[in-house]
Amino acid sequence: MINNKSILLYFNTLKYLKLIQIRYRIYYFLRNKFLGNQYNPNALKFSSKLSRSLLLKDELTSVKLWQGNNDFCFLNIEHSFKNGIDWNFDLFGKLWTYNLNYFEFLLQADMKEDIGLNFIYDFVDKGEGASVGLEPFPTSLRVLNWIKFLSKYKVEDSRIDKSLYAQLHHLRKNIEYHLLGNHLLENAYALLIGGIYFDENEFIQFGEKILKEQLQEQILDDGGHFELSPMYHKLMLYRLLDCINILMNNKSKVSVELQEFMLSKATQMLSWLDEMSYMNGDVPMFNDCSSGIAPSSNQLFLYASKLGIRRKKIDLKESGYRMISRKEFELVIDIGIVGPSYQPGHAHSDTFNFELRLNSKPFIVDTGTSTYEKSSARNLERSTSSHNTVQVDGYEQSEVWGGFRVARRAFPLILDSSDNHISAEHNGYQNIGCVHQRTFSWIDSQIEIFDKMHGNDYQCKAFIHFHPSVEISILGSAVQSKNGTITFFGAESVDIECYQYALGFNKTMESKKIIILFKDELKTSITW
């Protein structure tokens, strides 16, 4: 039933969309409704001599996704296909089906040529009925993984090439302009590398055009990817390094200008990742971010080094993150926007969120991401209460909903910054006349957080989530652990509750969080 609240929700979501997104949503909907998906490999003129194996040096291998026979494990869920592979299998949600159709398992170290080819042939035979697999996003990743696998074994097979060529044509006609963001980059990477593989100017030129535009827009001046997820940053960097690898080791019609542009963007992205990584190579779990999906920071640093790409020292700025790294602690703070404004699908309601490591061990953590399915768990993981920040009068800072949507959202403003403190405010509660100001300050063995609510008399809750390895107890207005002590000044109450910490997709572990009830002002002192 549509009411004023839902109308406002849609209005505050849709008003940020770009015109191109709206136009293509309508176009694709009408075209597919009246003409179908139009995937028809037999309708294309194709020469088996078009393709050529590509040389990739020192490329990364995949984790073990194929378990033997027709047994797979994606997103920490195992499944065995007893009667042949169903490429539309959806029992575990669409993301699991997507992962099956990515064919990333072709890149795992123990994948043999004959086994990999049998999986490819199976998809070729069933391809026209693989509706999920023919969506542009899984098509983009599958194209890349097939080409890498076929090139590794120097496979020349017109049957496979015909299907691959048709998939690229299908992708070319279904570019994800309705979504933009990382999806559009994946489309472009696939078209560029597919164009080099088939020596097809149309694919190369179209992929090159999108990459020039989107890398310029999506990579911020400090090197961060504009969706502000360390996981997606690593995935986009990984794909960029593969492109550079192919361009370095194979003759192509790609312009020198694009090659140099890619190298500069890769350097920026590597430098940002270096600055955002903890000493052991882990990254904060901000926004949609989960373990076991993207290559590790150290893997990407090594891969880039083998390609001759070096990191530089940069200052985190445009991405809104700040990493303070000292001998005894690592503190990372999120003062970034909900972004990008027209595609915040991977954003959380987490303004002024932070993570803290003491002596290189996780102490205060982001709860992470365990699912993309539209569910109460997805809503909870994106909510204000699942982050180390403040909720006012039960309202969300940013109105996350529908799995991948954001309506009303918080806009932060940095007020003051120096070597040992940073102060900012956000307007996420302006609908109730409140502005939240938070100040972080730090010295070698102490961190202080000061929260102040500007406006009327509000009932506020601050949340702090602990890593599962941390045992805590409450003593008055303080929380004690073997790692450190957190003392609250201005708290009305301090309570311990349980929450589910995401170890990865579909894998959680019970841990503890504290909820601090206060009005107007709260000072939090963390000592060790």
Secondary structure as GFF3:
##gff-version 3
##sequence-region A 1 528
A	DSSP	alpha_helix	4	14	.	.	.	ID=ss1
A	DSSP	alpha_helix	19	35	.	.	.	ID=ss2
A	DSSP	three_ten_helix	41	43	.	.	.	ID=ss3
A	DSSP	beta_strand	66	68	.	.	.	ID=ss4
A	DSSP	beta_strand	71	74	.	.	.	ID=ss5
A	DSSP	beta_strand	77	80	.	.	.	ID=ss6
A	DSSP	alpha_helix	94	102	.	.	.	ID=ss7
A	DSSP	three_ten_helix	104	107	.	.	.	ID=ss8
A	DSSP	alpha_helix	113	126	.	.	.	ID=ss9
A	DSSP	three_ten_helix	127	129	.	.	.	ID=ss10
A	DSSP	alpha_helix	136	152	.	.	.	ID=ss11
A	DSSP	alpha_helix	158	172	.	.	.	ID=ss12
A	DSSP	alpha_helix	181	198	.	.	.	ID=ss13
A	DSSP	alpha_helix	201	218	.	.	.	ID=ss14
A	DSSP	alpha_helix	230	249	.	.	.	ID=ss15
A	DSSP	alpha_helix	256	276	.	.	.	ID=ss16
A	DSSP	alpha_helix	297	306	.	.	.	ID=ss17
A	DSSP	beta_strand	321	325	.	.	.	ID=ss18
A	DSSP	beta_strand	329	334	.	.	.	ID=ss19
A	DSSP	beta_strand	354	358	.	.	.	ID=ss20
A	DSSP	beta_strand	361	364	.	.	.	ID=ss21
A	DSSP	alpha_helix	376	382	.	.	.	ID=ss22
A	DSSP	three_ten_helix	384	386	.	.	.	ID=ss23
A	DSSP	beta_strand	390	392	.	.	.	ID=ss24
A	DSSP	beta_strand	400	401	.	.	.	ID=ss25
A	DSSP	beta_strand	405	406	.	.	.	ID=ss26
A	DSSP	beta_strand	412	417	.	.	.	ID=ss27
A	DSSP	beta_strand	421	426	.	.	.	ID=ss28
A	DSSP	three_ten_helix	430	432	.	.	.	ID=ss29
A	DSSP	beta_strand	435	443	.	.	.	ID=ss30
A	DSSP	beta_strand	446	454	.	.	.	ID=ss31
A	DSSP	beta_strand	460	465	.	.	.	ID=ss32
A	DSSP	beta_strand	473	475	.	.	.	ID=ss33
A	DSSP	beta_strand	478	480	.	.	.	ID=ss34
A	DSSP	beta_strand	485	504	.	.	.	ID=ss35
A	DSSP	beta_strand	507	527	.	.	.	ID=ss36
###
